[in-house]
Amino acid sequence: MHLGESQRDMRRAYVNGGVGIFASGLVWTLSGLVTMNFSLIAGMATLFFGGMAIHPISVLLARYVFKRGKTRSPNPMEMLALQSTVFLIIGLVVAYLVSSTFSQ
């Protein structure tokens, strides 16, 4: 599968990335609301566990709301999400360090 074909397949399956952005925004908004109404720790926990749900939520939205199918099997771009997980974990550590600085 060529790069252009692989990109088209990913755009088709994930609704041009819109469902992932929507799911991510939903999790961040919920985390902010929890932080404002409860505590910083509860907000961080919401962000942590909600962050784990971003991909499954976006896949469910793409498949059941937008009626998109899976990507074709040998699509090399499917591993992109896994590769970006390292930066997500680093971002969570930075967020925790920054939040612990301001909460004292």
C-alpha positions as a Markdown table, in Angstrom:
| # | Residue | x | y | z |
|---|---|---|---|---|
| 1 | Met | 0.0 | 0.0 | 0.0 |
| 2 | His | 1.4 | 3.4 | -1.0 |
| 3 | Leu | 1.6 | 6.4 | 1.3 |
| 4 | Gly | -1.2 | 8.3 | -0.5 |
| 5 | Glu | -3.5 | 5.3 | -0.5 |
| 6 | Ser | -2.7 | 4.6 | 3.2 |
| 7 | Gln | -3.5 | 8.3 | 4.1 |
| 8 | Arg | -6.8 | 8.2 | 2.2 |
| 9 | Asp | -7.8 | 5.0 | 4.0 |
| 10 | Met | -7.1 | 6.5 | 7.4 |
| 11 | Arg | -9.0 | 9.7 | 6.6 |
| 12 | Arg | -12.0 | 7.6 | 5.4 |
| 13 | Ala | -12.0 | 5.4 | 8.5 |
| 14 | Tyr | -11.5 | 8.1 | 11.1 |
| 15 | Val | -13.6 | 10.8 | 9.5 |
| 16 | Asn | -10.6 | 13.0 | 8.6 |
| 17 | Gly | -9.6 | 12.9 | 12.3 |
| 18 | Gly | -12.6 | 14.9 | 13.5 |
| 19 | Val | -14.0 | 12.2 | 15.8 |
| 20 | Gly | -10.7 | 12.0 | 17.6 |
| 21 | Ile | -10.5 | 15.7 | 18.1 |
| 22 | Phe | -14.1 | 15.8 | 19.3 |
| 23 | Ala | -13.4 | 12.9 | 21.8 |
| 24 | Ser | -10.2 | 14.6 | 23.0 |
| 25 | Gly | -12.0 | 17.9 | 23.5 |
| 26 | Leu | -14.8 | 16.2 | 25.4 |
| 27 | Val | -12.3 | 14.5 | 27.8 |
| 28 | Trp | -10.4 | 17.8 | 28.4 |
| 29 | Thr | -13.6 | 19.7 | 29.0 |
| 30 | Leu | -14.9 | 17.1 | 31.4 |
| 31 | Ser | -11.5 | 17.1 | 33.2 |
| 32 | Gly | -11.7 | 20.9 | 33.6 |
| 33 | Leu | -15.2 | 20.8 | 34.9 |
| 34 | Val | -14.3 | 18.1 | 37.4 |
| 35 | Thr | -11.2 | 20.1 | 38.5 |
| 36 | Met | -13.4 | 23.3 | 39.0 |
| 37 | Asn | -16.2 | 21.5 | 40.9 |
| 38 | Phe | -14.2 | 19.0 | 42.9 |
| 39 | Ser | -10.5 | 18.9 | 43.2 |
| 40 | Leu | -7.3 | 19.0 | 41.2 |
| 41 | Ile | -6.5 | 15.3 | 41.9 |
| 42 | Ala | -10.0 | 14.3 | 40.7 |
| 43 | Gly | -9.5 | 16.4 | 37.5 |
| 44 | Met | -6.1 | 14.8 | 36.9 |
| 45 | Ala | -7.7 | 11.3 | 37.4 |
| 46 | Thr | -10.4 | 12.2 | 34.9 |
| 47 | Leu | -7.9 | 13.4 | 32.4 |
| 48 | Phe | -5.8 | 10.2 | 32.9 |
| 49 | Phe | -8.6 | 7.7 | 32.6 |
| 50 | Gly | -10.5 | 9.7 | 30.1 |
| 51 | Gly | -7.4 | 9.9 | 28.0 |
| 52 | Met | -7.4 | 6.2 | 27.8 |
| 53 | Ala | -10.9 | 6.4 | 26.4 |
| 54 | Ile | -10.2 | 8.9 | 23.6 |
| 55 | His | -9.4 | 6.3 | 21.0 |
| 56 | Pro | -12.2 | 3.9 | 21.8 |
| 57 | Ile | -14.7 | 6.7 | 21.8 |
| 58 | Ser | -13.5 | 8.0 | 18.5 |
| 59 | Val | -13.7 | 4.5 | 16.9 |
| 60 | Leu | -17.2 | 4.1 | 18.2 |
| 61 | Leu | -18.3 | 7.4 | 16.9 |
| 62 | Ala | -16.7 | 6.7 | 13.5 |
| 63 | Arg | -18.3 | 3.3 | 13.2 |
| 64 | Tyr | -21.8 | 3.8 | 14.6 |
| 65 | Val | -22.5 | 7.5 | 14.1 |
| 66 | Phe | -20.7 | 8.1 | 10.8 |
| 67 | Lys | -21.0 | 4.5 | 9.5 |
| 68 | Arg | -17.3 | 4.2 | 8.7 |
| 69 | Gly | -15.6 | 0.8 | 8.5 |
| 70 | Lys | -12.2 | -0.3 | 9.7 |
| 71 | Thr | -9.0 | 0.5 | 7.8 |
| 72 | Arg | -7.8 | -2.1 | 5.4 |
| 73 | Ser | -5.5 | -4.7 | 7.0 |
| 74 | Pro | -2.0 | -3.9 | 5.8 |
| 75 | Asn | -2.2 | -0.2 | 6.6 |
| 76 | Pro | 1.2 | 0.9 | 8.0 |
| 77 | Met | -0.3 | 4.1 | 9.4 |
| 78 | Glu | -2.4 | 2.3 | 12.0 |
| 79 | Met | 0.7 | 2.2 | 14.3 |
| 80 | Leu | 0.8 | 6.0 | 14.4 |
| 81 | Ala | -1.4 | 6.2 | 17.5 |
| 82 | Leu | 0.8 | 3.7 | 19.4 |
| 83 | Gln | 3.9 | 5.7 | 18.5 |
| 84 | Ser | 2.4 | 9.0 | 19.8 |
| 85 | Thr | 1.6 | 7.3 | 23.1 |
| 86 | Val | 5.1 | 8.1 | 24.4 |
| 87 | Phe | 4.5 | 11.8 | 24.0 |
| 88 | Leu | 1.1 | 11.5 | 25.7 |
| 89 | Ile | 2.7 | 9.8 | 28.8 |
| 90 | Ile | 5.4 | 12.5 | 28.8 |
| 91 | Gly | 2.7 | 15.2 | 28.7 |
| 92 | Leu | 0.9 | 13.6 | 31.6 |
| 93 | Val | 4.1 | 13.7 | 33.7 |
| 94 | Val | 4.6 | 17.4 | 32.8 |
| 95 | Ala | 1.0 | 18.2 | 33.6 |
| 96 | Tyr | 1.3 | 16.5 | 37.0 |
| 97 | Leu | 4.6 | 18.3 | 37.8 |
| 98 | Val | 3.1 | 21.7 | 36.8 |
| 99 | Ser | -0.1 | 21.1 | 38.7 |
| 100 | Ser | 1.7 | 20.0 | 41.9 |
| 101 | Thr | 3.7 | 23.2 | 41.7 |
| 102 | Phe | 0.6 | 25.4 | 41.6 |
| 103 | Ser | -1.4 | 23.4 | 44.2 |
| 104 | Gln | 1.0 | 24.1 | 47.0 |
